[in-house]
């Protein structure tokens, strides 16, 4: 197994874990919405914090993956425009 296939496997694991965490925490958030404005409203806020954290981690993962794909293309474009080799 070469390095490129190992990295693809790790990205697959990362995306799978992130999606499962976002879906699970979103489900928990939806189930605790009825505790808002009660004595147990802390459950809603804890679920909201968890959902926000996991969603932001997924967004960062996608943005980093896109940056790694797009950056070489941008560099090729500007090297051609600026006459750099």
C-alpha positions as a printed Julia matrix, in Angstrom:
85×3 Matrix{Float64}:
   0.0    0.0     0.0
   1.62   3.23   -1.11
   1.39   6.61    0.61
  -1.26   8.04   -1.7
  -3.69   5.19   -1.06
  -3.05   5.43    2.69
  -3.9    9.13    2.62
  -7.08   8.46    0.66
  -8.07   5.85    3.22
  -7.4    8.28    6.08
  -9.47  10.97    4.35
 -12.29   8.46    3.93
 -12.12   7.61    7.64
 -12.06  11.32    8.54
 -15.07  12.17    6.39
 -16.99   9.15    7.69
 -16.32  10.02   11.33
 -17.16  13.68   10.76
 -20.42  12.92    8.98
 -21.49  10.42   11.64
 -20.7   12.95   14.38
 -22.62  15.76   12.67
 -25.67  13.56   12.0
 -25.67  12.13   15.52
 -25.26  15.49   17.22
 -27.9   17.02   14.94
 -30.31  14.25   15.92
 -29.55  14.88   19.59
 -30.12  18.59   19.06
 -33.47  17.92   17.41
 -34.5   15.63   20.26
 -33.61  18.15   22.97
 -35.36  21.17   21.46
 -38.35  20.61   23.74
 -36.17  21.2    26.83
 -35.6   24.83   25.81
 -37.0   27.34   28.37
 -37.35  24.64   31.05
 -35.21  23.71   34.02
 -33.31  21.27   31.77
 -32.45  23.76   29.05
 -28.77  22.98   29.61
 -29.32  19.79   27.6
 -30.34  21.84   24.57
 -27.36  24.17   24.9
 -24.95  21.26   25.34
 -26.38  19.59   22.21
 -26.15  22.9    20.33
 -22.5   23.3    21.34
 -21.7   19.75   20.25
 -23.44  20.19   16.92
 -21.63  23.48   16.3
 -18.24  21.98   17.13
 -18.7   18.91   14.93
 -20.16  20.91   12.04
 -17.26  23.37   12.15
 -14.78  20.46   12.16
 -16.47  19.02    9.06
 -16.38  22.4     7.33
 -12.68  22.83    8.13
 -11.98  19.32    6.81
 -13.73  20.11    3.52
 -12.01  23.5     3.21
  -8.55  22.0     3.79
  -9.24  19.27    1.25
 -10.39  21.84   -1.31
  -7.36  24.03   -0.61
  -5.02  21.12   -1.24
  -6.74  20.43   -4.56
  -7.16  24.02   -5.76
  -3.79  25.53   -4.7
  -1.64  23.69   -7.27
  -4.01  24.75  -10.04
  -3.82  28.38   -8.93
  -0.03  28.22   -8.8
   0.1   26.78  -12.33
  -2.18  29.57  -13.57
  -0.15  32.39  -12.06
   3.2   30.89  -13.1
   1.96  30.89  -16.68
   0.64  34.45  -16.46
   3.74  35.85  -14.79
   6.15  34.0   -17.05
   7.69  32.03  -14.2
   8.9   28.5   -14.71
